[in-house]
């Protein structure tokens, strides 16, 4: 077997990946704590809290799509958008964890929608920027691994620091926003953005871009697999605090479990990266899916679930989720190139926006599902009965297992097999 070419710009790829530490200070706080904050701190009902989260996900995804379409036409530098909008994003994050925010549910919803809009404005250009950090597939895989490692380290930070670091949710949110803003500004200042020669002649149209994406089997199957993986991860992330607090009566262990999951995510990124470099990201995804399904089946068969068994299950699931994330972001630039090579029409930012829209819809579906199931089984005011406690446990097991199986089926249809060859175009950095 011919060894894959080494990365061309490892330092640049790793520095770019550090931006995910900043983004994940926001994202992990939202994914792991915000639903619990809404129900058990602000007193919202599960269905209302889930609806707020779902509305935010729809706003986020729609904004991703609109921004991607606009950027593909306006040719704005991705790094410039990140630099300009990093501070407004940080300020909006503080609002969603403001414990004394007046105005009731209307103010809560408005703050949530504002944050999700600004998150899309900054995060979509950052994600699409990965295509222009380097044209080499090995660099893109290394970049994806760095992003996942920094994201996992950020998850550990959030799990351990929220809400105690800043003496409450609001104070901790202020600290997170300051750190994230500084990191994103550093990335925008020091990571170059390369020119990519347009492959399309004549004026662009939204219809042509979307039809090109629909005809790109590599992109469509990857997007469907990522949607399923997002639903699985969101169900697990939202469930942890509820499961340990109410099903196991061990709330302290719940926060420790979140921290453990972050550590597992960080530790497993390097072996997943090595496997993807050797065997290809598609094979890596399928291996992660097998692990996740086996873990769910074994945990379902454990009699009298305790803290230890739950930690083992969550550790295995987090390992699988890390494999999905690494593979998805490694494959996405190659899927963009696959479509451009096949059709001669390059769809870049719009492709990333559609991909991220699918993920945001997955987050919204997961939040709605949790809210509906918890409410249907009697969860009210942070004091669930036996039926609700059983529902929390079984949704945490069955939901991710089904989603992972659907994602694996989509990935089996993906044509990007084996190690992806480097793109044969020059690296031409520009300001």
VOGU-3710 file (C-alpha; in Angstrom, 3 decimals, decimal comma):
1> xxxxxxxxxx> 0,000/0,000/0,000  1,429/3,385/-1,010  1,742/5,633/2,077  -0,429/8,767/1,933  1,300/12,100/1,248  2,168/14,029/4,433  0,438/17,295/5,340  1,834/20,349/3,563  0,983/22,950/6,213  0,674/21,231/9,605
11> xxxxxxxxxx> 1,242/24,333/11,768  -1,312/26,344/9,820  -3,844/23,508/9,988  -3,464/23,122/13,758  -3,664/26,880/14,402  -6,848/27,051/12,352  -8,264/24,145/14,368  -7,763/26,095/17,602  -10,716/28,258/16,595  -12,947/25,356/17,556
21> xxxxxxxxxx> -11,932/25,794/21,193  -13,595/29,210/21,087  -16,669/28,075/19,184  -17,133/25,100/21,484  -17,089/27,231/24,608  -20,361/28,510/23,170  -21,626/25,319/21,589  -20,908/22,923/24,437  -22,495/25,275/26,961  -25,577/25,421/24,762
31> xxxxxxxxxx> -25,651/21,674/24,077  -24,897/20,423/27,589  -26,377/23,032/29,920  -28,901/25,339/28,259  -31,922/22,998/28,176  -31,274/22,034/31,807  -30,797/25,756/32,652  -34,156/26,553/31,068  -36,120/23,807/32,864  -34,401/23,500/36,231
41> xxxxxxxxxx> -33,136/27,057/36,781  -35,581/29,323/34,919  -38,552/26,985/35,465  -39,695/26,561/31,865  -41,733/23,456/31,047  -39,909/20,798/28,962  -42,042/21,383/25,887  -41,537/25,176/26,009  -37,794/24,816/26,608  -37,535/22,298/23,771
51> xxxxxxxxxx> -39,485/24,591/21,468  -37,144/27,496/22,221  -34,149/25,285/21,415  -35,804/24,042/18,214  -36,690/27,580/17,101  -33,079/28,581/17,650  -31,852/25,619/15,614  -34,145/26,550/12,716  -32,962/30,176/12,894  -29,349/29,011/12,981
61> xxxxxxxxxx> -29,748/26,675/10,020  -31,710/29,159/7,897  -29,082/31,810/8,609  -26,343/29,356/7,598  -28,056/28,812/4,245  -28,630/32,520/3,577  -25,069/33,444/4,564  -23,558/30,682/2,456  -25,515/31,763/-0,627  -24,554/35,421/-0,046
71> xxxxxxxxxx> -20,868/34,730/0,531  -20,599/32,629/-2,634  -21,793/35,672/-4,598  -20,205/38,578/-2,745  -16,766/36,906/-2,498  -16,225/38,311/0,995  -13,143/37,007/2,795  -14,155/34,426/5,389  -11,498/35,576/7,846  -12,762/39,169/7,630
81> xxxxxxxxxx> -16,271/38,145/8,666  -14,893/36,164/11,625  -12,798/39,128/12,784  -15,628/41,669/12,559  -18,394/39,592/14,161  -16,497/37,775/16,949  -17,279/40,405/19,610  -21,039/40,745/18,888  -21,273/36,944/19,071  -19,660/36,915/22,520
91> xxxxxxxxxx> -22,033/39,578/23,839  -25,089/37,675/22,587  -23,859/34,510/24,335  -23,888/36,310/27,679  -27,558/37,173/27,149  -28,760/33,563/26,765  -27,362/32,674/30,209  -28,558/35,882/31,900  -30,347/34,636/35,008  -31,978/37,996/35,680
101> xxxxxxxxxx> -33,178/38,672/32,142  -36,571/40,377/32,300  -39,411/39,995/29,826  -40,345/36,360/30,432  -40,455/33,807/27,647  -40,403/36,507/24,957  -37,055/37,846/26,160  -35,649/34,329/26,549  -36,666/33,448/22,992  -35,360/36,740/21,561
111> xxxxxxxxxx> -31,977/36,320/23,263  -31,737/32,739/22,035  -32,595/33,652/18,438  -30,107/36,536/18,450  -27,295/34,291/19,628  -28,099/31,582/17,086  -28,209/34,154/14,262  -24,822/35,628/15,189  -23,349/32,176/15,739  -24,279/31,282/12,164
121> xxxxxxxxxx> -22,832/34,555/10,853  -19,432/33,715/12,371  -19,329/29,910/12,348  -20,360/29,304/8,735  -17,524/31,428/7,276  -15,079/29,766/9,668  -16,176/26,288/8,538  -16,072/27,193/4,827  -12,658/28,787/5,358  -11,262/25,264/5,921
131> xxxxxxxxxx> -11,405/24,697/2,146  -8,999/27,617/1,688  -6,511/26,872/4,452  -4,924/24,203/2,250  -5,848/22,218/-0,858  -4,129/19,039/0,379  -6,412/16,268/1,643  -3,876/15,312/4,347  -3,921/18,895/5,654  -7,702/18,791/5,731
141> xxxxxxxxxx> -7,707/15,573/7,731  -5,128/17,016/10,152  -7,181/20,194/10,383  -10,304/18,187/11,166  -8,417/16,292/13,850  -7,132/19,530/15,371  -10,630/20,998/15,363  -12,029/17,935/17,100  -9,207/17,898/19,673  -9,646/21,576/20,518
151> xxxxxxxxxx> -13,420/21,112/20,589  -13,067/18,190/23,005  -10,736/20,200/25,246  -13,320/22,967/25,233  -16,033/20,469/26,203  -13,977/19,430/29,232  -13,540/23,086/30,168  -17,257/23,783/29,910  -18,240/20,655/31,842  -15,904/21,494/34,723
161> xxxxxxxxxx> -16,407/25,264/34,758  -20,149/25,759/34,172  -21,646/27,267/36,292  -19,178/27,485/39,182  -16,203/29,251/37,564  -17,959/32,601/37,391  -20,128/32,129/40,514  -23,171/31,365/38,399  -24,265/30,844/34,825  -24,037/34,529/33,867
171> xxxxxxxxxx> -20,572/35,089/35,307  -19,233/31,953/33,657  -20,779/32,987/30,336  -18,910/36,306/30,547  -15,593/34,491/31,042  -16,300/32,097/28,173  -17,271/34,946/25,828  -14,054/36,845/26,560  -11,864/33,787/25,929  -13,696/32,773/22,742
181> xxxxxxxxxx> -13,532/36,279/21,273  -9,767/36,471/21,844  -9,177/33,068/20,224  -11,237/33,831/17,118  -9,488/37,159/16,622  -6,112/35,396/16,865  -7,105/32,854/14,196  -8,411/35,597/11,899  -5,135/37,506/12,283  -2,633/34,690/11,732
191> xxxxxxxxxx> -4,222/32,073/9,428  -4,080/32,942/5,690  -6,964/32,445/3,303  -6,012/31,095/-0,102  -7,461/32,014/-3,429  -9,428/29,311/-5,243  -9,828/29,724/-8,949  -13,475/29,745/-9,956  -14,576/26,663/-11,870  -17,871/28,163/-12,959
201> xxxxxxxxxx> -18,289/30,496/-15,914  -21,032/33,054/-16,164  -23,431/34,314/-13,511  -24,326/32,146/-10,530  -27,837/31,219/-9,523  -29,201/29,748/-6,326  -31,078/27,144/-8,326  -27,942/26,001/-10,157  -25,955/25,802/-6,918  -28,641/23,782/-5,149
211> xxxxxxxxxx> -29,190/21,469/-8,114  -25,442/20,862/-8,269  -25,459/19,887/-4,596  -28,483/17,619/-5,046  -26,659/15,822/-7,840  -23,498/15,411/-5,743  -23,950/11,952/-4,170  -20,843/12,351/-2,041  -22,265/15,525/-0,498  -25,862/14,314/-0,071
221> xxxxxxxxxx> -24,988/11,030/1,637  -22,434/12,738/3,891  -25,012/15,359/4,873  -27,634/12,721/5,704  -25,110/10,765/7,776  -24,079/13,929/9,617  -27,751/14,768/10,306  -28,233/11,364/11,916  -25,021/11,674/13,938  -26,074/15,126/15,147
231> xxxxxxxxxx> -29,410/13,781/16,402  -27,585/10,985/18,235  -25,087/13,337/19,835  -27,706/15,903/20,833  -29,918/13,312/22,522  -26,954/12,052/24,537  -25,668/15,522/25,395  -29,042/16,797/26,584  -29,814/13,583/28,482  -26,753/13,358/30,724
241> xxxxxxxxxx> -27,695/15,868/33,411  -31,302/14,642/33,513  -30,237/10,983/33,687  -27,714/11,379/36,491  -29,796/13,901/38,429  -33,161/12,167/38,262  -32,683/8,526/37,191  -29,545/7,792/39,245  -29,967/10,493/41,938  -26,294/11,415/41,459
251> xxxxxxxxxx> -26,209/15,019/40,149  -22,507/15,506/40,927  -21,693/12,446/38,828  -23,574/14,040/35,933  -21,156/16,952/35,705  -18,252/14,537/36,117  -19,692/12,463/33,270  -19,754/15,502/31,001  -16,128/16,233/31,840  -15,209/12,590/31,250
261> xxxxxxxxxx> -16,900/12,696/27,841  -14,846/15,737/26,924  -11,650/13,972/27,947  -12,621/10,887/25,962  -13,343/13,074/22,967  -9,895/14,658/23,191  -8,064/11,365/23,748  -9,781/9,539/20,888  -9,275/12,215/18,235  -5,616/11,295/17,481
271> xxxxxxxxxx> -6,318/7,570/16,858  -9,371/8,414/14,750  -7,221/10,888/12,795  -4,499/8,277/12,264  -7,094/5,741/11,121  -8,661/8,225/8,706  -5,255/9,100/7,255  -4,518/5,417/6,715  -7,886/3,902/5,796  -10,001/6,864/4,747
281> xxxxxxxxxx> -12,645/8,894/6,543  -15,556/6,785/5,220  -14,160/3,576/6,734  -13,518/5,474/9,957  -17,161/6,564/10,093  -18,419/3,008/9,656  -16,088/1,751/12,392  -17,400/4,434/14,743  -20,987/3,450/13,900  -20,317/-0,185/14,773
291> xxxxxxxxxx> -18,878/0,889/18,124  -21,857/3,101/18,944  -24,479/0,477/18,113  -22,685/-2,238/20,119  -22,360/0,113/23,099  -26,089/0,924/23,057  -27,093/-2,749/22,843  -24,792/-3,761/25,712  -25,957/-0,902/27,941  -29,602/-1,804/27,280
301> xxxxxxxxxx> -28,887/-5,354/28,504  -27,247/-4,258/31,782  -29,539/-5,018/34,750  -29,821/-2,353/37,442  -27,862/0,408/35,720  -25,491/2,309/38,002  -23,025/5,158/37,683  -20,137/2,943/36,506  -22,113/1,294/33,705  -23,456/4,681/32,620
311> xxxxxxxxxx> -19,964/6,153/32,461  -18,726/3,244/30,349  -21,663/3,631/27,978  -21,194/7,383/27,640  -17,459/6,964/27,115  -18,041/4,510/24,273  -20,691/6,720/22,695  -18,453/9,773/22,929  -15,696/7,795/21,236  -18,072/6,986/18,373
321> xxxxxxxxxx> -19,248/10,602/18,143  -15,641/11,783/17,890  -15,160/9,425/14,958  -18,245/10,834/13,244  -17,155/14,441/13,714  -13,615/13,805/12,535  -14,802/11,927/9,455  -17,505/14,439/8,539  -15,273/17,493/8,545  -12,463/15,604/6,807
331> xxxxxxxxxx> -14,821/14,453/4,027  -16,759/17,684/3,476  -14,035/19,610/1,569  -13,410/16,499/-0,545  -17,146/16,248/-1,257  -17,088/19,880/-2,441  -14,161/19,071/-4,747  -15,926/15,891/-5,930  -18,917/17,918/-7,102  -16,744/20,556/-8,787
341> xxxxxxxxxx> -14,709/17,923/-10,636  -17,848/16,107/-11,787  -19,825/19,138/-12,981  -17,337/21,966/-13,531  -19,467/24,118/-11,203  -17,928/24,811/-7,801  -20,349/25,252/-4,890  -18,393/26,095/-1,773  -19,921/28,270/0,979  -23,433/27,176/-0,016
351> xxxxxxxxxx> -22,377/23,547/0,380  -21,113/24,226/3,883  -24,279/26,151/4,708  -26,564/23,296/3,573  -24,425/20,813/5,497  -24,635/22,928/8,644  -28,368/23,536/8,110  -28,886/19,779/8,248  -26,934/19,611/11,510  -28,934/22,457/13,051
361> xxxxxxxxxx> -32,176/20,767/12,032  -30,868/17,625/13,744  -30,285/19,604/16,931  -33,786/21,019/16,741  -35,326/17,598/16,167  -33,460/16,184/19,151  -34,588/19,033/21,433  -38,208/18,693/20,310  -38,063/14,928/20,809  -36,681/15,233/24,335
371> xxxxxxxxxx> -39,196/17,904/25,287  -42,136/15,940/23,886  -41,108/12,620/25,453  -40,328/14,126/28,853  -43,625/16,026/28,904  -45,627/12,984/27,740  -44,177/10,884/30,553  -44,855/13,424/33,278  -41,668/15,462/33,725  -42,600/18,680/35,510
381> xxxxxxxxxx> -40,651/21,160/37,612  -37,523/19,073/37,999  -39,327/16,276/39,864  -40,064/13,407/37,453  -41,956/10,303/38,526  -40,868/6,702/37,843  -42,318/6,688/34,312  -40,455/9,873/33,380  -37,202/8,514/34,815  -37,575/5,381/32,691
391> xxxxxxxxxx> -38,294/7,528/29,630  -35,100/9,548/30,228  -33,028/6,346/30,322  -34,560/4,584/27,322  -34,566/7,662/25,113  -30,849/8,099/25,880  -30,218/4,528/24,662  -32,650/3,896/21,811  -32,620/7,337/20,202  -28,872/7,454/19,470
401> xxxxxxxxxx> -28,755/3,783/18,409  -31,455/4,274/15,771  -29,887/7,498/14,526  -26,416/5,935/14,269  -27,788/2,995/12,265  -29,493/5,372/9,821  -26,288/7,370/9,475  -24,287/4,228/8,712  -26,753/3,299/5,981  -26,249/6,718/4,359
411> xxxxxxxxxx> -22,457/6,435/4,627  -22,479/3,038/2,904  -23,837/4,834/-0,180  -21,101/7,503/-0,134  -18,678/7,224/-3,105  -15,628/8,765/-1,352  -13,860/5,499/-0,614  -10,309/5,001/0,628  -7,717/7,724/1,165  -8,630/10,873/-0,714
421> xxxxxxxxxx> -5,933/12,100/-3,078  -4,531/15,585/-2,684  -6,151/18,190/-4,860  -3,812/19,066/-7,726  -3,929/22,812/-7,379  -1,269/25,164/-6,050  -1,321/26,672/-2,592  -1,503/30,420/-3,082  -1,970/32,196/0,230  -3,460/35,637/0,197
431> x> -4,438/38,204/2,771
//
